[in-house]
């Protein structure tokens, strides 16, 4: 699925050069559940941006399947993000004026899906995360855990091959965290997704097949 080779990312900050990733080489096979941990500023978010086709490396290559994300133009990268990669964030990122169903439908709008199919697929996605009875609810009418379920449904409604989750339980209490991780793990097993979770939470990371630690832009395996 993913093949990163000698990936380095540098950027300018306050007149100095910061190395966010330092020669990272990494393979993530199809269908693997991977947790990425590390201190704030260690490179976790930058690595996720590379995997999500949101940024390009300064040096090295990032390949997703047969696509070299390092060399593709903005339009092609946008197509890959829209069709192949689902994103789940700590902050839910739901549109407050749209219902749960309408929020999920937004992921299908760039794909040319008809309105009726969007409604049908969004309803099915919400049912798959246990919110089949909350289609018309606004985000403010849902709990934090329910809002994250909507965000997960939105990420999965386009049937991606990859799901990238950035601190998906960071705003949730311990019980709700476990519910969301049960859901993600169940969906991962059922759908054969490649699931990459960035987390500070060791309890979340412990559920992964594989754990990576990133510090000062360098990745190592955790036994």
C-alpha positions as CSV (number, residue, x, y, z in Angstrom):
1,X,0.0,0.0,0.0
2,X,2.4,2.7,1.2
3,X,6.1,2.8,0.4
4,X,8.1,5.8,1.8
5,X,11.8,6.0,0.8
6,X,14.2,8.4,2.4
7,X,11.5,11.0,3.0
8,X,12.7,14.3,4.4
9,X,10.5,17.3,5.0
10,X,12.0,20.7,5.8
11,X,10.3,24.0,6.3
12,X,11.2,27.5,7.4
13,X,10.1,28.8,10.8
14,X,11.1,32.1,12.2
15,X,14.2,32.4,10.0
16,X,15.5,28.9,10.7
17,X,15.1,25.6,8.9
18,X,13.1,22.9,10.8
19,X,13.4,19.2,9.8
20,X,10.1,17.6,10.5
21,X,10.9,14.3,8.8
22,X,14.5,13.1,8.5
23,X,15.1,10.3,6.0
24,X,12.1,8.2,6.8
25,X,11.8,4.9,5.0
26,X,8.7,2.9,5.8
27,X,6.4,0.3,4.3
28,X,2.7,-0.1,5.3
29,X,1.1,-3.2,3.7
30,X,-2.5,-3.3,2.6
31,X,-5.0,-3.9,5.4
32,X,-2.6,-3.2,8.3
33,X,-3.7,-1.3,11.5
34,X,-0.8,1.0,12.5
35,X,-0.5,3.4,15.4
36,X,1.9,6.3,15.3
37,X,3.0,7.8,18.6
38,X,5.5,10.5,19.6
39,X,5.9,13.8,21.4
40,X,4.4,17.0,20.2
41,X,6.5,18.5,17.4
42,X,8.1,15.1,16.7
43,X,6.8,14.8,13.2
44,X,3.5,12.8,13.6
45,X,1.3,15.3,11.8
46,X,3.8,15.8,9.0
47,X,4.0,12.1,8.4
48,X,0.2,11.9,8.3
49,X,0.1,14.7,5.8
50,X,2.5,12.8,3.6
51,X,0.3,9.6,3.8
52,X,-2.8,11.7,3.1
53,X,-1.4,13.4,0.0
54,X,-1.8,16.7,1.8
55,X,1.9,17.7,1.3
56,X,5.0,16.7,-0.6
57,X,8.4,15.8,0.8
58,X,11.4,18.0,0.4
59,X,13.3,14.9,-0.6
60,X,12.5,11.2,-1.1
61,X,9.3,9.5,-2.4
62,X,5.9,8.6,-1.0
63,X,4.1,5.9,-3.0
64,X,0.5,4.8,-2.5
65,X,-0.1,1.7,-4.6
66,X,1.2,2.6,-8.1
67,X,1.0,6.4,-7.5
68,X,4.0,8.4,-6.6
69,X,2.5,11.1,-4.5
70,X,5.7,13.0,-4.4
71,X,5.5,13.8,-8.2
72,X,1.8,14.2,-8.8
73,X,0.2,17.6,-9.5
74,X,-2.4,19.2,-7.2
75,X,-5.4,18.0,-9.2
76,X,-4.3,14.4,-9.2
77,X,-3.5,14.5,-5.5
78,X,-7.0,16.0,-4.9
79,X,-8.5,13.1,-6.9
80,X,-6.6,10.5,-4.7
81,X,-7.7,12.3,-1.5
82,X,-11.3,12.4,-2.7
83,X,-11.5,8.8,-3.8
84,X,-9.0,6.7,-1.9
85,X,-8.3,8.3,1.5
86,X,-10.7,8.9,4.4
87,X,-9.8,11.3,7.2
88,X,-10.9,11.4,10.8
89,X,-9.8,14.3,13.0
90,X,-9.7,15.0,16.7
91,X,-12.0,18.0,16.3
92,X,-14.8,16.2,14.3
93,X,-14.9,19.1,11.7
94,X,-18.6,18.8,11.1
95,X,-20.5,21.6,9.5
96,X,-22.8,22.9,12.3
97,X,-25.7,24.0,10.1
98,X,-25.9,20.6,8.3
99,X,-27.6,17.5,9.6
100,X,-25.7,14.3,10.3
101,X,-26.8,12.9,6.9
102,X,-25.9,16.1,5.1
103,X,-22.5,16.2,6.7
104,X,-21.8,12.7,5.5
105,X,-23.1,13.5,2.0
106,X,-20.4,16.2,1.6
107,X,-17.8,13.6,1.1
108,X,-19.6,12.4,-2.0
109,X,-20.2,15.8,-3.6
110,X,-16.8,15.9,-5.4
111,X,-17.3,12.4,-6.9
112,X,-20.3,13.3,-9.1
113,X,-22.7,11.1,-7.2
114,X,-26.4,11.9,-7.7
115,X,-28.4,13.5,-4.9
116,X,-30.5,10.4,-4.4
117,X,-27.5,8.1,-4.2
118,X,-25.7,10.5,-1.8
119,X,-28.7,10.4,0.5
120,X,-28.9,6.6,0.3
121,X,-25.2,6.0,0.9
122,X,-25.0,8.5,3.7
123,X,-27.9,6.9,5.5
124,X,-26.3,3.5,5.1
125,X,-22.9,4.8,6.4
126,X,-24.6,6.3,9.5
127,X,-26.4,3.1,10.1
128,X,-23.1,1.2,10.0
129,X,-21.8,3.4,12.9
130,X,-24.9,3.0,14.9
131,X,-26.6,6.3,14.1
132,X,-29.3,5.2,11.8
133,X,-31.8,7.0,14.0
134,X,-29.9,10.3,14.0
135,X,-29.9,11.3,10.4
136,X,-31.6,14.6,10.8
137,X,-29.8,15.7,14.0
138,X,-27.5,18.7,13.9
139,X,-24.0,18.3,15.4
140,X,-25.0,20.4,18.4
141,X,-27.8,17.9,19.1
142,X,-25.2,15.0,19.3
143,X,-22.8,14.0,22.0
144,X,-19.0,14.1,21.3
145,X,-18.9,10.4,20.7
146,X,-21.9,10.6,18.3
147,X,-20.2,13.5,16.4
148,X,-17.1,11.4,16.0
149,X,-19.2,8.6,14.6
150,X,-20.7,11.0,12.0
151,X,-17.1,12.0,11.1
152,X,-16.2,8.3,10.7
153,X,-19.3,7.7,8.5
154,X,-18.3,10.7,6.4
155,X,-14.8,9.3,6.0
156,X,-16.0,5.8,5.0
157,X,-19.0,6.7,2.8
158,X,-16.8,7.0,-0.3
159,X,-15.4,3.4,0.3
160,X,-11.7,4.5,0.7
161,X,-8.9,2.0,0.8
162,X,-7.1,4.0,3.5
163,X,-8.4,5.6,6.7
164,X,-6.1,8.1,8.4
165,X,-7.2,9.1,12.0
166,X,-5.5,12.0,13.7
167,X,-6.1,11.7,17.5
168,X,-9.6,10.4,16.9
169,X,-10.3,9.9,20.6
170,X,-8.4,13.0,21.9
171,X,-11.6,14.9,22.8
172,X,-13.5,12.0,24.3
173,X,-13.7,10.5,27.8
174,X,-12.3,7.0,28.5
175,X,-15.5,5.1,28.0
176,X,-16.4,6.9,24.7
177,X,-12.8,6.4,23.6
178,X,-13.2,2.7,23.9
179,X,-16.5,2.8,22.0
180,X,-14.9,4.7,19.1
181,X,-11.9,2.4,19.0
182,X,-14.2,-0.7,19.1
183,X,-16.0,0.8,16.1
184,X,-12.9,1.7,14.2
185,X,-11.4,-1.7,14.8
186,X,-14.6,-3.5,13.8
187,X,-14.9,-1.4,10.6
188,X,-11.2,-2.1,9.8
189,X,-11.7,-5.9,10.1
190,X,-15.0,-5.9,8.2
191,X,-13.9,-3.7,5.3
192,X,-10.2,-4.7,5.0
193,X,-9.0,-1.0,5.3
194,X,-5.5,0.2,5.9
195,X,-6.0,2.1,9.1
196,X,-3.3,4.5,10.4
197,X,-4.0,6.1,13.8
198,X,-1.9,9.0,15.3
199,X,-2.4,9.0,19.0
200,X,-0.9,10.1,22.3
201,X,-3.0,7.5,24.1
202,X,-1.1,4.3,24.9
203,X,-4.4,2.4,25.3
204,X,-5.3,3.3,21.8
205,X,-1.9,2.4,20.4
206,X,-1.9,-0.9,22.1
207,X,-4.8,-2.1,19.9
208,X,-2.8,-1.7,16.7
209,X,-1.1,-4.6,14.9
210,X,2.0,-2.4,14.6
211,X,3.3,0.5,16.6
212,X,5.6,3.2,15.3
213,X,7.4,5.9,17.4
214,X,8.4,9.1,15.8
215,X,10.8,11.6,17.5
216,X,12.7,14.4,15.9
217,X,11.6,13.3,12.5
218,X,12.9,9.8,12.9
219,X,10.7,6.7,12.9
220,X,11.4,3.5,14.7
221,X,9.4,0.3,15.4
222,X,8.0,-0.3,18.9
223,X,8.3,-3.9,19.9
